[in-house]
Amino acid sequence: MAAVRLTNIRNIGIVAHIDAGKTTVTERILFYTGITHKIGEVHYGEAVMDWMEQEKERGITITSAVTTCMWNNNEIHIIDTPGHVDFTIEVERSLRVLDGVVVVFDAVAGVEPQSETVWRQADKYHVPKIAFINKMDRAGADFWGTIATMKTRFRSQPLAIQLPLFSKDGIFEGVIDLIQQKVITWDEASMGLIYTYEDIPDDRSEEVGQYREELIESLAEFDDHIAVKYLEGEIVETQDLLDALKSATLSLKAVPVMCGSALRNKGVQPIMDAVGLFLPSPEEVPPISGINPDTGEKEVRASRNKEPLAALAFKVMMDEGRKITYVRIYSGKMKVGEDVYNASIQKKERVARLLKMHANKRERLNEAGSGDIIGVVGLKETTTGDTLCDEAHPVLLEKIEFYEPVISRAIEAKTPDDQSRLSQALEKLSNEDPTLKTAYDEETAQTVISGMGELHLEIVIDRLVREFHTNVNVGKPRVVFRETIESEVTQEEVFDKKLGDKKHFGHVVLNLSPNTRGGGIEIVNELSPLMIPEDFYAVIEQSIRDSAASGGIAGYPVLDIIIRIVGGSYREGESSDLGYQIAASTAFRKGCAHASPLLLEPIMIVDIITPTEFMGEVIGSINVRKGEIMNISQKPPVSEIKAQVPLQQMFGYSTDLRSLTQGRATFSMHFSRYDKI
């Protein structure tokens, strides 16, 4: 029974650029699979998956929500992810645990910047994809134009398995299925619940035959069975096409492309069919591999309940004061009341409850098995990226990579009561969101929060006030800088002091030189045991790393520097850990001060989509902000401008862009690198 069930599980995500219609698609899926009895519309703040108050107000998805539904005997776990670049960590960590994704595109806007980002993230984790070109009912919808852009921007081959069907007046009516060779139309009175398959009209049959032939030709490149049939003039059966498409999709060579209009309730059920047909079950994805923490050897876990437990915690959420940890089980089982071993922190944790998630509602389970995505209550110390496993068979799965924050704001509590609530609230929010960093500044008595963008910090502050009832004063946004050096220097430092009854001695010589931009910190130990005994090497290196975390110019972390430990000396009975620690730290700080130190600021990649008539004004606004235009691509009636701009110059840009373009342009930005001011 378990094996059959595993074959019928699909772990998928819905990903896209902001406003392409991800949540609208998800809401239709919930309605058509019977999870909800009313369609929740994003623009009315009713979407089931957008359950946070901030999501309802702004009409955007902020946190990835998990739900489970049934379709054609398949149990489908769906994660609806945010489209806004400030919340890209939500997409990144969701893709880490998913087996397949549905990428939603706006038929008018085509391939937008964040669509490219999520596509690259999916490729990074080798996640197979289905594409759904949404908003086919809009004026300017361009099905083939979007596919052409996908071909130029992505490595996989997009294959149209549907054609849009328009009336003589140009109204979007339904789709033509190239595989089944049928027209699918939806009944508007039933809100798309009723849909019919009909024969293709005579006036379209030749065109449909031509596109089907092109689909077979494309698949023949990937599939020998299809190639033989095609070359020998045999009929390619429907099942042959389905098998070849699935194989090409799983190997990331091809992406089936479908179309529709989720808002008009057209085209959603075939997406669910395609999820079952073309995206993998947990059995069909490669077994997860990790490192045995005891032996350091690579270990593989097949997706079976009989294997030892291996699971990854990919998200932490606080709900009514309780901590819920979202977990993907790759192998083995998890049962209520049993202990699991957290290999990342080497501690046991007790599973108090297992929950099948539906956005912010849930259903209790007694056990969960391989392939499940569940919520776990009771894991007190487990955080995002931790591996849960069987203590007798430990394994460490690859951690989730997090982005470094680029923007900060100072906040301070209004009253002493607010101060005590503030530190607790920030601790909980930091547990939920690894890209949120907090620090307390003793001098100003302010707490500094750092994140991925202005919207990210805005939402955090809004949640502090509403969810945690903490009143705060908020300072202006500040850029998180880095420090580096431009010249080479050799710095010698001796620490020789009596502290209490004991004498402490340390003598270190460091050579500091600039590293290539993006090269990070490299420590090269050139000491010999004749100079300093090996027992002190770890202390010296750690002291240098600690000092680099808060540089000498303005206290920002130091980047792109090579530190060579080239000399020093040792005194019997006087040399100590403390002596070398202070000597190394002082040598590093003084060396940085003498090596032409400079500040680096975050440079952002900015993607702007604007109506073509405002292009001149938009380019001017980038130049004024010391930006550099990298690329302009024309997709009438809009143009896409890609530029790199210092983050400090981007504050308030959304207001300026709205006024320049009558509110018609949009932009997104993401971190590129640190560079000279």
N, C-alpha and C positions, 0 to 999 in steps of 0.2 A: 504493500500500500504506500509506504513512504517513498519508494522509488518512482511510482506513478505520480505521486503528488509533486515530487521534485521536478519531474519532467514538465509539469503544468504550472510551475512558478515562473513569473517574469518580474524582475526588479528593474524598473525603468524610471527615467526622469524626463520631465518636460523642461527644455531649456530654450532660451532665445534672447534677443535684444529686448530692452525695455519697450513695452507697448506693442509687441508683435502679436500678443493674444494668447500667451501661455496659460494664464489662469482661466481665461474664457474657455479654452479647449478643455482644461482639467474639469471645470464646473460641468461642462456637457458630458464628459465621461462619467462623472459621478451620477448625473441625472439618468443617463441611458443604461447604466449598470444597476440602477435601483438603490444606490447608496443615499441619494437625496430625492425628495419628491417635488422639489421646486428648483429651478435654475437660479443660482445666485449670480447677479451681474456685478462686475467690478466697478462700473461707473456709478452704481447705486450704493456701493459699500456693502454688498450682501454676499460676496464670494465666500464660500465655506472655507476654502484653503487660505484665504487672507483673513485670519481670525483676530490678529492684533488690531487694537484701536488705530494705531498709526497707519497700518496697511489699508484699513477701511477709509480713512480720511483722505489719504494721498492717492489711492487707487493704484498702489504698486505693491509688489511682493518684497518683503524685507527678510523674512526668515523662511528657510525651506520647510515645507510641511509634508508629512508622510500620510498616505492613506492606502487602504486595501480594498480592492473590488474584484468581482468575478465576471468573466466574459468568455463564452465558448469553453466552459470547463477549465479555464486558466485562472489561477489566483494571481492577480496583478498588484504588486506593491508599487505605488507611484509617489515620486518626490517632485513637488512643484517648486521650482527654484526661482530666486530673484533674477531680474534682468539687469538691474542697475549695477554699474561697475563697482560702486562702493561696497557692495555686498558679494563680491566675486568669491570670497572665501566659502560662502554657502554653496555655490556651484561646485567649487573645487573639491570640497569634502564630500559632497553628494556623489560626484562622478567617481570618486575613489571607491565607493561601495556599490555602484550600480553595474548592471550587466548590459544595459542598452539604453539609448536615449531617443526621444522624439524631438527633433530640432524644428522649432516653428519660425517661419519667415513671414514678413509682411510683403504681400504681393506688390504693393505700390513702392515701398522703400527698398525692397530687394535685400541683398546681403548687407546688413548694417554692422558697424564696428564691433558691438558686443556679441553679435552672431559669430563673428570670426574668433573672438576670444573663447567662447564656450566650445566652438568646434575644435580649436587647438587643444583646449583642456581635455576634451573627450578623446582626441587622438593620443594625447600624452598617456592616458590610462588604457589605451587600446579598447575603447568602448564602441561597439557597432551602433550605427545611426539610421533612423528613418527621417526623412524631411517632409514637413507639411507646409505647403505654401498657403497661408491664411489670407483672409480679406479679399477673396476673388470677386466679391460683390462691389468693391470700391471702384470709383472712376480712376483710371490710370493703372489698374492691376495688370501686371505683365508676367505671366507664368513662364514663358520661354526666356524672357530677359533675365529673370531671377535664376533660372537653371544655367544660363550662359555665364552669369557672374560666379555661380558656385563652381563651375568648371575651371574658371581662371584662378579663383582664390583658394580652392581646396585641392588636396592631393587625390581624394577619392572621386570616382566617376559617378555623377548623379544620373540616375536612370528613371525617366518618367514612366510610372506604371498606371497613371491616370491622365486624362485630358479634361480641361474644363469644358462645360457645355453651356453655351450662351443662347438666348432666344434671338430672334431676328432684330429685336430692339436693343440687343446688347446686354440684356439682364441675365445675371448668373443663375442658372436653373439647376445644375447638378454636375455630375462627373461621368466620364466614360471610362470604364475599367478595361484596360488593354489586355489584361491576362484572361479575365472571364469573357471579354468581348460583349459587355452589357452596359446599358445606360442606367445609372443610379440616380433616382430623384427622391426628394424628401417632402413629406406632407407638412405644410406650414401650420395647419390647424392643430396638429398633435405636437407641435414644437419639435418636429424632426424625429419623434419616436417611431413613426411609421415611415418606412422607406421601401421603394420597390426597385427590382431589377427588370429591365425591359430590353427588348432587342434594339440594336443600333438602327437608327433611321437610314433608309437607302442612300440619302444624299450625303451621309457621313461615312458610309462603310468603306469607301476607297481610301479616304484619309486615315481612318482608324487602322485599316490593313497596313498602310504604309508605315505608321508609327509603331505598330506591333512588330513589323518586319525589322525596323531599326532597333527595337528592344532586343529581339532575338539575336541580331548581328552583334550587338554590344555584349550580350551574355556569352556568345560563342567565343569571345576573347578570353573569358575566364573559365569556361566549362567545356571540357573535351567532348562530353556526351552530346551537348547541344551542338557543338561545332560539327561533329560527324553527321548528325541528323540534318543540319542546315546545308552542309556541302553536298549531301547525297539527295537533297530535295525531299526528305521525308517530313511528315507533319510533326511539328513540335507540340506535344501535348501540354495541357495546362499544368499538370503535376511536374513535368520536366522543367517548366519555367519557374514554378514555385521553389523547387529544390535548388536550381541554379542560382536564383536570386538570394535564397537564404545563405548558401555557401559563400557567395560573393560579398554579402553584407557582413557575415561573421568574420571574414578575412580582411575586412575594412577596404576591399577593393572597389566596392560599389555602394551606393546609397539609394534605396527606393524613394522616389519622390511622388507625393500625393498632393491634392489641392482641395480647397473648400472654403467655407465661410463659417467659422465657429459661431459668430454672433447671430447669423441667420440660420443656425442649426443644420448646416449642410456639410457633410464630409467627415463627421467625427467617428461614426461607427466603423468605417473602413480602416481608420487608424488603429482601432482596437483589434480588428482582424489581422492587420499587418504586424502588430506587436506579437501576436501569437504565432504568426507564420514565419516572420523574418528575424525577430530578435531572440537571443539565446535564453534557454533555461539555465539555472546554476550548473547543471550537468554539462552544458555545452561550452562553458567558458573554461579557459585553462585553469588547472588546480592552482590555488594560492600557494605561494612559497614564502618562507621566512627563515630566520636564523635561530638555531637552538642556542639560548643564552648560556647554557652550561658548557657546550662543546664548541660553539662558534661555527658549526657545520650548517649548511643549507638543508632545510627540510620542506617537504611538499605535503600539502593537505588536500586530498580529493574531496569533492563536494558530496559527502555521504554522512548519514547520521551515525554510522558505526565507527567512523574515524574519531580520533581524539578532538576535543573542542578547540576551535580556533575562531575567534571573533574580534572585530575591530569596533571600538567606540568612536563614532564619527561626529557626535554632536551631544552637547549637554544643554538641558533646558530646565529652568526653574519654573514650577507651576504650583501656585498657591502654597509656596514655601517648601514644596517637595522637589527634590532633584530627580529628573528623569534623564537617563542616559540612552541615547539612540545607538543601537548596536546592529551590525550586520554579522550574522553567523555564517562563516564559510564552511565549517565542517563540525560534525558532532552535534550534541544537544545541550540545551540549557534548561534546568528545571527550577521551579519555585522552591525556596528553602535550602537549596544546595549552595556550596561554596564554589566560587570560580577563582582562578589565580590570575592576578594582574601582573604579567611578565615585565611590563614597562617599569613598574615601581616595586616589583618583587614582594607583593602583599596579597593576602587572601581577601576576597570581598564576598558578602552574603547576598544572594539574589532574593529580595523580599517579595517582589511582584514582577510578572511579565505581562506586558500590555501590547495588544495589537492596536496600532495607532490609526486614528482617522482625524487628521488635522489636530484640533485640541480636544477631541473626544476619544474615548478608548474602551477597549473590551479586554477583560482579563483572560489570561491563558495559564494553564498549568505547566506546559513545556513548549519550547520552540526548538526547531531543528535547522539543519543545513539549508541555506538559501533564504532564511527568514530575515526580515528587517523589523525589529521590535523596539519597544521602549522598556527599559529595565529600571525598577525602583530599588534602592538599597545600596547602590555602589557609591559609597561615601567619598572615596579618594580618586576614583577613576576620572580622567579628563580626556578631552578630544585627542584622538590619535593613539590611545593606549590599546594594547593587545590583551584580550581575555582568553585564557586557555586552561587546559587540564594541567594541574601541578606536576603530575607524574610524566607528562609529555609536553614540557614547556616549548613555546615557540614565540618569536618576536616578529610581527609583521612590519612591513615598511611603514614608517610614520607618515602623517600627512604634512606636507610643507605649508608653512604659513608666510604671508607677506608681512614685511616690516611696515609699521605705520609711517605716514608722511606728513600728517597735520596734527596740531595740538590745540587744545583750548584750556585755559585756566578756569577752574570753577571753585567756588567756596560756599560752604554752608551758611545759611542766614542766621541760624540759632545753634546753641550747643546740642539741642535735641536732634536737629538736622544733621549735625556733624557725625554723631554716632550712627545714624541711619545711613549716611552717605558712604562711609567706609564699608559697611556690610553690603549695601546695594551694589557698589562698584566691584566688590569681590565676586558677587553672584553674576554680574554682567560679564566680568572678565572670564569666568568659568564657561559661560555660554559662548563667548566670542573671543577666540584666540588672537584676533587682529586688534582688539582693544587693549591698550596698555595704560596703566595708571601709575602715577608717582606723586609723592607728597613733597612740596617745596617748603622746607623749614623757615627760610628767610621771609617768604611772602605769606606763609600760612595758607597757601592755596594748593589745591589738588590739580595736577595737570593730567588731562586725559588725551590720549593720542589714538588716531584711527586712520582709516583709508580715504576719507574725504569729508567735505563739509556736511553732506547729507547724513553720513554715517554718525558723526558726532551729534548732529541735530537730533537724530532718533534716540541716541543714548541719553541725552539731556531730557528729552521728552518722556522717556521711560522712567528716569529717576523721579520726575515730578509726579507722574500719574500712577505708576505701579508701586513705587516705593515711598510715595508721599514725602519726598525730600525736597525742600525748597532751596534752590541754589542761585547765586549770582554767577553770571557767565561772562568771561573775558572774550576779547576778540580772538579769532583763529590765529595760530602761530605756526610757522613752518618748523619742522624738525630737521635741523642741519646736521652735517657730519664734518669732521676735521681731517686734514691730512697734511703732509709736508711736501715741499718742492725741491729741497736740496739734501745732500748727504752729510751726515755728521757722526763723529765718534764721541761718545760721552762716558766719562769715568766717574764713578761715585763710590765713596767709602763711608760706611756707617760704623762708628766705633764709640759706643757709649755704655755707661754702666746704668742699668735700670734695676733699682732695688739692690739685691745682693749679687746679681749676676751681670757679667760683662757680655755685651752682644757685639759681634763683629760680622760685617759683610762687605765684600769688595767685588764690584761688578763693572765690566767695560762692555758697553753696547754700541753697535754700529747701526744707525738708522738710515734707510734710503727709501726713496719713493717707489711704490709698486705701480704696475699699470692700472689704469682706471677700471674699477670692477674687480681688481685682483684680490681685494680683501687684505687681511693681516696674515703675514707669514713670519713664523719665528724659526730661525735656523740656529741650532745649538752647535757652536764650534769649540766648545770647551773640551779640555782633556782632564782626566781624573788627577793629573799632577797639579793642575791649577786649583780646581774645586772638586771635592768628592761628589760622586754621582748622586748621593743621597739628597743633595740640595737642588738638583736640576729642576725637579717638578715644582718646587716652591718658587724658584726664580721665574720660570715660564708662566706660572699662574699669576704671579704678581704683575708681570708685564701685561697679561690679558686683562686683569682687573683694572689696571691703570688706563688701558686703551678704551675701556668701556665709558670713561668720562675724561675726554681730552683736556689739554692744557690751556687752550685759548678761551673757550666759552663753556667748557664742560660737556660738549657733545661727543658721542663715540667717535673714535679715530678709525679711518678706513685707509685702504690702499697703501700699506707701508710694510717694508721688509725689515725685521729686527734680527740682527745677528748678535748672538752672545759670544763675544770674541776674547774676553779675558776676565781676570779677577784673581783673587788669592784667598788663602785659607789659613786660619790660625788655630792650632790645636787647643781645645778647651775653651776657646772664646767664640769661634764661628757658630752662628745659630740660625735657625729658620727665620726668626724675626729680623736678624741682621741682614740676611740676603734679600728678604722681602722688601725691607725699606730701601736698601741700596738699589735694587732693580727698579722699584717704582720711581724713586727720585731720578735715577739716570734716564729713565724713559721720558718723564715729564720735562726735565731740563733739556734733553736731546731734542724733543719736539719743538720746544720754544726757540732753539738755536738753528733749526733746520728749515727756515722760511715757512712757518705754518700758514695754512689758509683754510677758509671755510668752504665746504661744498654744499650746494643746495639741491633739493630734488627737482629733476627735470621731468615734466609730464608729457606723455603723448596725448594730444587732444584731437578728437574726431568730431567734426562739425558737419551736420547735414542741414543745408539751407536751400530755400528756393533760389534758383540761379540768378534771379534779378537782384538779389542782395549780396552776391558774391564779393563785389568790390568793397562794400562796407565791412563785411566779415573779415576779409584779408587785412584791411586797414586796422581793425580792432586787434588782430593778432600781432601785427607789426608794432603797434603802440605798446603792447605788453612784452616787448623784447622777444617775441616768438620767431620761429623760423618755419616757413612753409615747407613741408616735405613732399606733399603730393596733392594734386587736385584731380578728381575724376568726375566727369560729367555723366549724370544719369537723368536727363531731362524728365520732369521739370525741376529736378533738384540737382545740387552739386555736393560732393563730399570732399571736405578739406581736411587733410591730415597735417598736423603741425606739432612742433615740440616747443613747449613754453615753460619757463621757470614757475614752479607752483606758487611762489609768493605773488606773482603777477596775476594769478587766476581768481583771487578772492573777488566775489561779487560779479563774476563774469556772466552768470546766468541772467541776472537782471539786465546787464548791458546788451547781451545778445538778444533778449526779448524785445527791448526797445528799438534795436537796430533793424530787426526783421519782422516787426509787427506781431511778435510772438510765434512766428512760424518756423524758426530754426531750433534745432536741438543739438546738444553736445554731450559727449562723455569723455572722461579722461582717465588714464591709468599711469602708474609710475613707470618711468623708463630707466633712469640711472641718477646717480649723484654726480654733479660736475661743478666746475669753478663758478663762483659768483661773478 
